[in-house]
Amino acid sequence: MRKLAAIFLLTMIAGPALAQEDHVQRYREEIEKSPSDVANEARQQRAYQRALSGVPDQKPTDPWGIARSNDGQAAPKGNAAKTPAPKPAKPTSAAAK
């Protein structure tokens, strides 16, 4: 009885898969395109090229440009060259006077 149930179940599952008549495209198989498909692809390609022509040209960016100087020499480390040295602190306790 179990064998009959398994066979019945397999035929119920495999039946619709075998009944499909649509052609499945295989690797490197050319598809025949209708004239409307060819015209649609050409229209899409023209629209894509029009969209690309509307994008302005951008200059190349240098994300590390602020880390180095423009003359090719190494930039100073940290902010030592830009800020003055800190003043020594005054003692506040009575014993330090």
Secondary structure, 3 states (H helix, E strand, C coil): CHHHHHHHHHHHHHHHHHHCCCCCCCCCCCCCCCHHHHHHHHHHHHHHHHHHHCCCCCCCCCCCHHHCCCCCCCCCCCCCCCCCCCCCCCCCCCCCC
